[in-house]
Amino acid sequence: MRITRVVSQLLHVPLSRPRASPAEAKAGRLNHIVVLLVHVHTEADLTGLGFAYALQGSGRAMLALAEDDLTPLVVGEDALDHERLAAKVYWRLQTIGRRGLVQQAYSAIDLALWDLKGKAAGLPLYKLLGGARESAPVYGSDTAWLWMSPQEILDASRPYLDQGMMGIKVKVGADPEADAERLTQLREALGDDVWLGVDANERYDYGTALAMGHFFEDEIGADWFEEPITCEDVEGHARLASKLEIAIAGGEMLFGLDEFRSYLERDALAVVQPDVTRLGGLTGWLKVAALTEAHHRPLSPHLLPEVGVHLACGLPNVANVEYMPWLYPLFTNPPKIEQGRLVPPPGPGLGLELDTDAAAKYRVAFSP
Ligand SMILES: [Mg+2]
């Protein structure tokens, strides 16, 4: 199934609920998501849809990489050869980026190759991956930003909880005392049965993380403690994991299989959260999944429920999906919540239909 052309577009999609406060936005934290959208066309008349994202920056470099460096490497190749193409890209572009932007931009193409594989087979991706289940547990992740008060968090989360989602994840890390206060209020309002994750986005130092970890497990009964400290500190994560009962979650910032290996070998993560766009796409993600399974740890895909639902329904060791519907405006049929669980769209591959009007509306054009 020869690739005839790759069409890349860059979009800036506004977030339906801002993640940055007005002060943070003024300081440059974006309230839109930068999306690299690719269509991989083939001589078989099938087209694969893939995407990658960034949370900061213009995205211009990602688009340039896709158009100038990645597209020439894959046009004329067999779209089914995802391993060979991933290796080709790695070796050809190693000198400008073994990790980072090169892998991020290539993730969009790799995802499109997997979409094509499903379309060629006439199977939804989750069936191709293994068909572990027909729907997946899901938690709400866009209802509890740092700028929100407990009442705002409860109001925003109610529609999710009413639909039967397992629970919500709350951002912490600005001020430990304020974090403790809002988590106490939230747990009291939500009750003990609602799943409650806390995510520090690497903002605590080690000592604060240790103290807060004890508080989250003893006083809040939190279900996991995500990115407690900087992702560069593997040993710090290992020490926290050995001293705390609460599950340490992380992995969204890790690029490449070896970074995951260093964490897993030190028993530094209880829940592994690889991001499909930081690993060169699904091809890299699946290797992290296999490694994680060998360490008997569950996975929870970072963001992109459009992909996460296939991973959680395809593979038995993927525990749940993070519901961050940032890309939902781009599709006419994103994964739906049914009886509290996320269900993949029934079509082949990713099963996603692009809303072309929305894609046109959010498209960013750079002057040459
Ligand atoms: Mg996170």
Boltz pocket constraint, residues with backbone or C-beta under 6 A from the ligand:
constraints:
  - pocket:
      binder: B
      contacts: [[A, 199], [A, 201], [A, 226], [A, 227], [A, 252]]
      max_distance: 6.0
